[in-house]
Amino acid sequence: MKNKLLKCAATLALAGLCIAASAQRYRGVIDKSVAIVGNEMISLSDVEAQVQAMRAQGVPANRCDILENMMQTKLLIAQARIDSLTVSTDQVNAQLDQYMAEMTTRAGGEDELAEYLGKPIYKLRQEWRTQIEEQTLAQQEQSEIAKNLPDLTPYDVKQFLDTADVASLPVVPIKYQMSQICIYPDREAAAIAVKERLLNIRERIINGERFATLARLYSEDPGSARKGGELGMASKTIFWPAFSDAAMSLKPGTISQIVETPDGFHIIEVLEKKGDMFNARHILIRPSYTLADQEKAFQRLDSLRTAILDSTITFEAAARFYSEDAPTRTNGGQMADPHTGSAYFEIDQLKPQDYAAIQDLQIGEISEPIASLDNEGRDGNLVYKIVRLDKIVPAHTATFESDYTDLLAQVQQEKVNVAIRKFLDDKIESSYIIIDPLFGDCEFSRKGWSAKIRKDD
C-alpha cells in the first residue's frame, strides 16, 4: 500500500523523550555543551538522541564515535559555507514534508506527535529542517572535495591492482544475461471478475454487514485484513495517489466506489480525517487467474519455443512480434534491471521463478514456459514467459580486463576517502575546537581531537 519513502532516521525524533533520562544516567549530567566546532555547538542531548536512535534500530551505540561523527559533520558544514554552497529550498521542503508525513503517521497525528516529543509542531519542523539542511550541506562539501580530484586513468587502476592485496580486491558474483518472451493472462476478464466481487461486498456492507468483518474474510492485504482492514491514521502522501484521492474525498462512514491502484482493486471506508491525514479501512482484492488461462498461455509459448528451436523464427523476432512485455519487446526480449539498466543480473536480483527456470540451462538454451511476476505494483503482476540464457559471467576476483568499470569506481572511492580524511585532519589542526572533559577518555579515530579536549583547572 505504501509508496517508497525517503529513508530518514525517523527513530531519532521518536527517541527524544528518553534523552533527558538517558543523559542523566550518563555520568549524572542532564545536558550541557560537550563540543564547540568553530561557531557550532554540540550538546549532550544531541549525542544522546543519536544513541537512542541507534539502540532503537538494534545498532550498538558508542558515544565517542557518535560525537566524533558529529564534529566531523560540523567541519564539513563550515567549509561548505566558506565555499558558498547552498541547498535547494524545494529539495529541503520536499524531504521535510516526507519526513513529517512519516513521523505523524507513526505517532497517529500531529497533536500526538507534539505531545509525545514534548515540543510544538512548528519547533519540530524548525529542528528537522536544520538537520536536513546540514546533512545536505555536508554531503555537498564531500562532493566538492571529490570534484576537485584529478580524473583517474587506466594507469591509476593498473597501479592499484599492482599494489593492492589480492584479498582486498572485490569479488564479482556470478551474473546472468537473459532474454524473455512474455504473455499476460486476460487481465480485462480478471479485472471484471474482481470488480463484480467487490461490488457484491460493497452492497453487503451498505445493507448492514460490518466492513471490518468482511475485510477479515476477503481482503488480500494481510497487514490490514487481520485488523478489519484498518490502516491507522496516516498521511495521504504515503499511499498511491488514486487511493489517497478517493479516501480524502469521502465523508467518514461512507463507502467508496471501486478504486484501482497498482496493488489491485479496493473499496474504502474512511473512519477519521485530520488535515492531510486519514484513518481508513479497505478491502483489497487482486485479479486472479484460472488454470485455463495458464494452459492457453503455455500452449502459445510452447509453440513459439518450438518455432525458435526449429529456426523458423529467431528469438529476437519472436520477442518483437509476440511478446507482451513492452520494456523488453523492443530490445528483442533482452532483460535489463529496471533500477540500474544493466543487462546482467546477480542471483538475488532475479525473481525466484526466473532463476529456477534458468539455473540448469546451458548458454543459448530456452526454458519451458513458466509462471512468473513482472516489476509492476508492490508484488508484481502474474506473467507467463519463456526465458533464454544468453550469457553467464562466473564469480571471480575483479580483473583489469573484465571489470575495469568496477575497479575504477573502487579506486575513485578510495581516492575520495583519502582526500576527505586529509581535509578533516587539516581542519582539526587549524580550527577552533573545544571538547568537554566528559569525553576525555575517548579513543577517537583521529588523533588530532585529543589535543582539543579542554583541561579542567
Secondary structure, DSSP 8 states (H G I E B T S, - for coil): -B-------HHHHHTGGGHHHHHHHTTT----EEEEETTEEEEHHHHHHHHHHHHHTT----HHHHHHHHHHHHHHHHHHHHTT----HHHHHHHHHHHHHHHHHHHTSHHHHHHHHTS-HHHHHHHHHHHHHHHHHHHHHHHHHHHTS----HHHHHHHHHHS-GGGS-EE--EEEEEEEEE---HHHHHHHHHHHHHHHHHHHHTT--HHHHHHHH---HHHHTTTTB--SEEGGGB-HHHHHHHHHS-TT-B---EEETTEEEEEEEEEEETTEEEEEEEEE-----HHHHHHHHHHHHHHHHHHHTTSS-HHHHHHHH---HHHHTTTTB---TTT--S-EEGGGS-HHHHHHHTT--TT-B---EEEE-S-TTT--EEEEEEEEEEEE--EE--TTT-HHHHHHHHHHHHHHHHHHHHHHHHHHHS-EEE-GGGTT---SSGGGGGGB----
